[in-house]
């Protein structure tokens, strides 16, 4: 294995999560008696450039040609996108003559706001099913994976983009350097590139190991993101820290030759990363022990519930939840079913652990006493969605960053 950013061969182990199926490969009933392919899930850090990464054992085409995740099923994420469009419009000076491109535009959750503002735009989305949903809501969408060739074609047909958005995709690219060059090819010489990605500072500080899965090939600090962007001729000029996905960063980049000034926030966040040791190999080690503790606590709690006859359910079936379930060895004997708002997942089963997924109405019918929340990053939104379960005294369990159990409809840790 070589570092996909700098090519070095000295990669050090950070945490080994065993072998699991791809986290979005939900099973149909007819697949339950068939074997599943699993792949090692082993996070390492490059001793030379410090990029956190896993081996590229699957291809994006295996995951994203038909994708289970629809951004619009999260109300808070749609609102996050609306706020971003407003802020980006001011920063980039977007107007009637502007052109916006979003890479991995999913179901149009973000570009629908650009369309509403009457700004010309294009989504580039590889998943056939979700790109079709985007077109239904009036978002022009090209069903392709971004490459340097696709970028050149888009630029030739539509002109350079004043703003290129790449939210929650920069970690999903095994060809990191080629993808970065494609972003540069899309953007105008005086344009902006905006990238949102989970911040490795939070992964390391809060043991967010469930954000590690085969579709995420690398995990960025601001320092390593700055180095990655430079390979494509992009200069990191600003960074914002966000609460999304348990702690993300929004990277603002511009073409290097523009010579744009760099905001103080870039150096400030890099200095904070260095303060917890993420500017060294040693600062990335020790995660495995904290991850093991999280597994022990969650499994012990669910075993206690099973022994006492407590009714248990899971809320949400995100990809990150499948990393958690597989690493912890949690199956239907401890977690009989999950519910999820995405109809694509209804009637399917989680990969590896084979837990059935139902419509959220099942919660109201079966009235579980304990509800394990897997998309913990949406805590505020989900607390509100499950507040009504206080009617029967339900407790909400959040496994990360440490096991917490709360009474539904309240704020604060009970256990």
N, C-alpha and C positions, 0 to 999 in steps of 0.2 A: 504494500500500500504506500502510495506517495501522496504528499499534501497536494490538494487540488488547487491551492493558491500559489505556493512557491516551489513545489516539486521536491521538497526535502523528504527524506525517508525516515527520519527520527520522529516517530509519533508515539506519545506516551499514553498509557491507559488512564482514563478518568473514571468511568463506570461501565461495567459490563452487565447488561440487562438480559443476557441469555439470548435465546432464539425465539422469534415470534413471527406470526404472519404479518403482512402489510396491514396497517391499522385501518384502512378504508375498504378492505376486501370483505364486506359484509356478506354473509352466506344466505342463500335461499334454502327453503326446507329440503329440496331435492339434493342439496350438496352435503347434508349432514353425515351421510355415510361414506363420503369420499375423503381422501386424504387432503391435507392442506400443506402447502409449501411454507416453511419457515426460514427466516434469515437471521444471522447474528445481528444483534443490536448493541454495538460496542462503541462508546464515545471515547475519542482520543483527542489529544492536543498536539499540534505541531510544535516541536521544540525550537524551530527556527522563527516562524512567523506568528505562532500562538493561535492559529485558527483552530477552533473546535470543530470536529467533523466525525462522521461515520463513513464506512466504506459505501460506495455507490453500488449496491447489490441488486437494486431494481432500477428500472428506467421510468422516467416520467410518463411515458406512454402506457405503462402497465397500470398506472394509478389514475391519470387525469383524462384519459380518452372518454370515460364515462365516470363522473365524479359524484360521490354521495353528498358532499358538502354544498349547501346553498346558503350564501351569506344573508339573504333577506329573511331567513327564519329567526334571526336575532334582531329584535327591535332596537336594542342598544347599539348594535353594529351599524344598522342603517342610519341611526341618528349620528353616530360617530362620522360616518361618511358625509352626511349633510354638512356637519360642522367643518370637516376637512375641506370640502369644496368651497365653502365661504372663505376660509382662511387662505387657501391656495389662490383663489381669485384675486384677493388683495395683494398677496405676495408677488405673484407672477404678472399682475396687471392684465388679467384675462378680460376679453371683451368679445364683441360680435365677430371680429375678424380673427380670433384666436383658434387654435386647434389643440385638443387634448387627446392623448392616447393613454389608455390604461392597459397594462399587461397583466394577464390573469384576472380578467374583469368579472369573472364568475357570472352571476345571474343579473348583472346590471345594477346591483345594489348601490354603487357609487355614481356611475355615469348617468343614471337616471336623473340625478340632480344637475349634472352638466347640461343634459338635454333640456331640462326644465328652465335652465338659465339661458337657453338659446345660443349655446356655444357649440361649435362643430366638434365632434368627438368620434373616436373609434375605440372599441374594445378588442383586445386580442386574447382569446380564450380557447384553450385546446379541448375542453370537454364538450362533447357534442350535445349532451342533455342540458347543461346549464347555459351554454351559449344560445341555445334555442329559447330558453326562458328569457334571456336578456333581450333578444329580438322581439319577443312578445310585448315587452314594455317599452318598445321604441328605441332601444339602444343599438346603434349599428355595431355589429360584432363580426370579426373575422375568426373563424374556427381554425386556429393554428397554434403551434408552439412557437414562441419567439426564438428566432435565430438571426444571425447576421444577414442571411439571405432574405428572410421575411421582413426584417427591418428595412433593408434596401428597397424592397418592393413597395412597402407602405409609404416610405418617404417619396419614392418616385410617383406614386399615384395620388398621394394626399398632401405632400409637402412636409417640411419639418414641423415637429410638434413644439409648441410653446411650453407645454408641460407634459411630462411623461410620469405616470403614476405606476408604481410597482409595489402594491401592498401585500404583504404576507406571501411573497413568491421568491424572494431573494435567497431564502434558505432551501428552496425546493429544486435548485438547479445544480446538477452535477458538473456541467460545463460552466463553471463560474466565470472564467475569463471571457469565453465566447459570449455569454449572456450579457456581461457588463459592456462589452464592445457593441452589442446590439442596442443596448439602451442609449449609448452615445450616438449610434447611427440614427436613431429615431428623433433625437432632440435637436432643436435649432441651436446654432452656434451661440446664441445669447439666451437660450432657454433654461428650464429647470427640470431636474429629475427628483422625484419624491419617492422614498422607499420606507415602508414600515416593516419592521421585523422584530421578533422577540429579542429582548436584550439578555445576552448571556450573563450579565451581572446578576440578574434576578434568578436565572437558572442555577447559578452557582451558590448565591447567597441563601436562597430559599428551597434548595433541593427540588426544583421543579422538573423532576426526571420524566414525568409523563409528556413533556414537550419534546422528548427524544423519540423519534420514530423514523421509519425507513424513508418516508417522503421528505424529511428534513435532513439534508445532506451536510449542512454546516450551521453553526451557531455563532452569532457575532457579538463581539464587544464593539464599541465605537472605534477603538484602535484597529481591530482587524477589518472592520467595514471600510475604514479610510484606506487601508492598504488594498483591499479588493477593488474599490472604485477606481483607484489610481491605475489599475491594469487596463482599464478601458478608456483612459483619458478623461476621467471625471474627477473633479476636486470636491471633497466634502467641505461645504461652506457653513453649514449650521446643523444642529441636532436638537430635537425636542424629545423629552421623556414623557411617555404616555402610560396610562394605567391599563391599557388593553392587553389581553392575553397574559395577564399576570405581571406585566411590566415590559413595555416595548420601547423602541426608539424610532423616531421619524428622522430619516436622514435626508437632508437637502443637498443636492450636488449640482454643479454646473460644469460645462466644458472647461478643461484645464486652461486652454489657450485664452479664455476670457479674462483670466487673472482676477476673478471676483474675490473680494475680501472674505476672510474666514471669521465667523462670529466667535466671541469668547466662549460660548457654550461648548464648543468642540473640545478645547483644551481642558475645560472644567470637568467634563464627564470622563475624559481619558484620565485625568488626575485622580478622580474618585475610583475608577477601575483599578488604577495602580495602588491606591490606598488599601485595597483588599487583596492585593497580590496578583491581579489578573494581567500584570505586565511580566509575569514570570511563569515558568512551567509549574513550579512548586505551588503557586497560588491556585492552580486548578485541581489539585489533588485533595483527597479527603471526602469527596462527594459520596463515594460508595458507602461509607459507614452511615451517613445520614439517610440515604435512600433505604438501606436495610432496616433502619429503625422505623421509618414510615410504613414499610411493609408489615413488620411485626405488629405494630399498633393497630393497623386497620384489620388485619386478619384476626387478631385476638378479639377485637370488638365484634366482628361478624360471627365468629365462632360462639361467642357468649350469647349473641342474639338467637342463633340457631338452637343452642342448648336450652334457652329459656322459652322457646316457642314464639319469639317476637316476629311479627310480620315485617318483612324487609322488601324494599324496591329500590331501583336506581333511577335517577332523573338525568336524562340526556345520554346520548350515545356518540360522543365526539371521538375523533381519532385518538386524541390524547388519552381518553378513557380506556382504549384498548391496550395501550402500553401499560397502564396501571393494572388492569385486570389480568393481563397475561403474566406480568412480572410477579404479581402477588399470588397467582394461582387461584383466583376467585372465579368460581363456576356457579351453576344454578343452585347447588346445594346451599350456598351462602348468600347468593343474590339471584332470586328466582327469575326476575325480569327487569327490563329497563323500559322507560317510555321516552319518546322523543317527538318534537313538533314536526320533524321532517317526514312527510309521507313516504319518501323513497325508502326509508329504513323500516317502515311498518311491515311486519311479517317476516323480517329477516333476522339473522342471528349474528352476534358479535364474532369476529374471527378469532379462532383459537379457543376461546372460552365458551362459545355456543350458547350465549344467554339470549333469550328471545326479546325482541323489541316491539313495543306496542304504542298505540296512540295515547297521549297523555290522559284521556278520559278514564283509562283503566285505573289510574290512581284514585279517582273519585269513587269508582265502583268497589275496589278491593280495600281501600283505606289502610294502607300500610302504616305501621307505627314508627318505622324508621325509613327515611329516604336518603340514600347515598347520592350526593350531587357530584357528578363527574366533570362537567364544565365549570369548575370552581372559579375560573376567571370571569364568569358572568354572575357572580354572587349577588350583586344588588338586584339585577333583573330577575334572577331565579327566586330569590327571597320573596319578591313581590308576587311572582307567579304561583308560589306555593303557600302564600300566607293563609289561604283558605283551609289548608290542611290542619290548621290549629283547631278547627272544629272538633276533630277527633284526637287531638293531643299528639300529632305527629312531631317527630324530631328530625331535624335536617343534619346530615353528617357531611362534613367537608374533610377529605383525606389530607389535603395539602394546604399550606406547607407543614402543618402538623395536624393530627386528628382533633377536630372540634365537633361538638355535638350541641346543637341549639334547638330550643323549642321553636316550632314554626310560628311566624308572625311576631317574633321578638328579635331584638338585636343583642348580641352578647353571648359569651360562651357559657354553656351549662356544665360541660365536662371538658 
